[in-house]
Amino acid sequence: MLDITSTCIISKKCYCFGCLRSRAERQQWHHMTTEQQREVLRLIAGRKLRIKKMKQHKGE
């Protein structure tokens, strides 16, 4: 599950390097419904995939 206890360090694109949530997602996390949290987790999975593809592309 998502580690929300650590301190976030923000990237240039305004996502945390650790949890990959946006500022708004981090601020609202405890107020979100389970379904909303699942949607954020789905978005995070997509962000991870894009990061992986970018790293692979840079390595070519």
FIDO-677200 format. One line per 10 residues: their letters; for each residue z, y, x of N, C-alpha, C. Coordinates in Angstrom, 3 decimals, decimal comma, always signed. Layout:
A = Z/Y/X/Z/Y/X/Z/Y/X | ...
# end
This chain:
MLDITSTCII = +0,000/-1,189/+0,845/+0,000/+0,000/+0,000/+0,000/+1,236/+0,878 | -0,194/+2,351/+0,304/-0,301/+3,621/+1,002/+1,052/+4,080/+1,522 | +1,094/+4,446/+2,802/+2,326/+4,953/+3,404/+2,407/+6,450/+3,145 | +3,291/+6,859/+2,252/+3,397/+8,277/+1,910/+4,655/+8,906/+2,486 | +5,314/+8,201/+3,386/+6,568/+8,712/+3,925/+6,375/+9,471/+5,227 | +5,259/+9,271/+5,921/+5,063/+9,911/+7,212/+4,463/+11,303/+7,039 | +4,488/+12,063/+8,124/+3,957/+13,418/+8,116/+2,447/+13,372/+8,250 | +1,767/+14,154/+7,444/+0,314/+14,185/+7,477/-0,179/+15,163/+8,538 | -1,262/+14,773/+9,209/-1,969/+15,633/+10,140/-3,368/+15,792/+9,565 | -3,791/+17,025/+9,363/-4,992/+17,312/+8,591/-6,224/+17,457/+9,480
SKKCYCFGCL = -7,325/+16,862/+9,032/-8,601/+16,957/+9,735/-9,322/+18,242/+9,328 | -10,461/+18,495/+9,969/-11,278/+19,668/+9,636/-11,774/+19,618/+8,193 | -11,926/+18,425/+7,662/-12,399/+18,260/+6,283/-11,251/+18,234/+5,285 | -10,053/+18,572/+5,743/-8,857/+18,692/+4,896/-8,325/+17,363/+4,365 | -8,584/+16,290/+5,095/-7,998/+15,001/+4,759/-7,001/+14,628/+5,850 | -5,936/+13,961/+5,471/-4,953/+13,503/+6,440/-5,564/+12,401/+7,304 | -5,345/+12,464/+8,614/-5,845/+11,425/+9,513/-5,210/+10,070/+9,219 | -3,968/+10,061/+8,774/-3,255/+8,808/+8,540/-3,543/+8,168/+7,201 | -3,377/+8,933/+6,129/-3,498/+8,352/+4,784/-4,840/+8,652/+4,112 | -5,616/+9,571/+4,676/-6,940/+9,955/+4,169/-6,917/+10,588/+2,777
RSRAERQQWH = -5,760/+11,120/+2,394/-5,700/+11,839/+1,120/-5,942/+13,321/+1,356 | -6,473/+13,986/+0,345/-6,642/+15,435/+0,405/-5,291/+16,104/+0,156 | -5,250/+17,389/+0,375/-3,997/+18,125/+0,141/-3,541/+17,964/-1,317 | -4,474/+18,157/-2,235/-4,137/+18,041/-3,659/-3,649/+16,637/-3,999 | -4,298/+15,625/-3,432/-3,879/+14,246/-3,688/-2,479/+13,994/-3,147 | -2,187/+14,527/-1,974/-0,844/+14,352/-1,402/+0,205/+15,073/-2,235 | -0,101/+16,282/-2,675/+0,872/+17,064/-3,445/+1,148/+16,456/-4,809 | +0,152/+15,868/-5,416/+0,288/+15,348/-6,776/+0,657/+13,867/-6,844 | +0,682/+13,185/-5,705/+0,853/+11,726/-5,683/+2,012/+11,246/-6,548 | +3,172/+11,854/-6,421/+4,355/+11,393/-7,164/+4,288/+11,728/-8,651
HMTTEQQREV = +3,372/+12,579/-9,037/+3,220/+12,961/-10,445/+2,061/+12,227/-11,110 | +1,316/+11,467/-10,334/+0,151/+10,754/-10,864/+0,577/+9,478/-11,578 | -0,239/+9,110/-12,539/-0,058/+7,817/-13,186/-0,531/+6,729/-12,222 | -0,196/+5,499/-12,527/-0,648/+4,385/-11,704/-2,166/+4,356/-11,638 | -2,817/+4,619/-12,741/-4,282/+4,623/-12,780/-4,846/+5,726/-11,891 | -4,254/+6,898/-11,897/-4,700/+7,987/-11,034/-4,499/+7,644/-9,559 | -3,372/+7,016/-9,252/-3,122/+6,598/-7,873/-4,153/+5,552/-7,439 | -4,494/+4,648/-8,323/-5,513/+3,642/-8,006/-6,861/+4,298/-7,738 | -7,173/+5,337/-8,485/-8,430/+6,065/-8,266/-8,422/+6,728/-6,892 | -7,312/+7,312/-6,502/-7,197/+7,910/-5,167/-7,367/+6,826/-4,104
LRLIAGRKLR = -6,760/+5,678/-4,305/-6,905/+4,575/-3,350/-8,355/+4,113/-3,260 | -9,068/+4,131/-4,376/-10,501/+3,786/-4,369/-11,280/+4,813/-3,547 | -10,950/+6,090/-3,734/-11,604/+7,145/-2,969/-11,308/+7,009/-1,474 | -10,079/+6,652/-1,145/-9,687/+6,460/+0,251/-10,510/+5,330/+0,875 | -10,721/+4,253/+0,135/-11,514/+3,139/+0,653/-12,925/+3,611/+0,988 | -13,494/+4,459/+0,155/-14,818/+5,015/+0,431/-14,804/+5,917/+1,654 | -13,753/+6,694/+1,809/-13,633/+7,571/+2,984/-13,540/+6,750/+4,253 | -12,767/+5,665/+4,207/-12,639/+4,785/+5,377/-13,990/+4,197/+5,755 | -14,752/+3,785/+4,755/-16,068/+3,204/+4,995/-17,007/+4,231/+5,631 | -16,985/+5,465/+5,122/-17,840/+6,516/+5,690/-17,453/+6,818/+7,133
IKKMKQHKGE = -16,158/+6,842/+7,414/-15,687/+7,093/+8,780/-16,159/+5,976/+9,705 | -16,037/+4,735/+9,238/-16,468/+3,592/+10,038/-17,959/+3,683/+10,340 | -18,759/+4,033/+9,337/-20,205/+4,151/+9,528/-20,541/+5,278/+10,499 | -19,830/+6,402/+10,399/-20,071/+7,516/+11,321/-19,749/+7,112/+12,752 | -18,644/+6,394/+12,939/-18,257/+5,949/+14,282/-19,290/+4,972/+14,842 | -19,796/+4,072/+13,988/-20,801/+3,123/+14,427/-22,090/+3,860/+14,795 | -22,443/+4,844/+14,016/-23,672/+5,619/+14,259/-23,566/+6,379/+15,578 | -22,404/+6,951/+15,857/-22,206/+7,679/+17,104/-22,233/+6,752/+18,305 | -21,855/+5,506/+18,114/-21,834/+4,534/+19,195/-23,208/+3,972/+19,549 | -24,172/+4,202/+18,701/-25,529/+3,653/+18,936/-26,284/+4,446/+19,974
# end
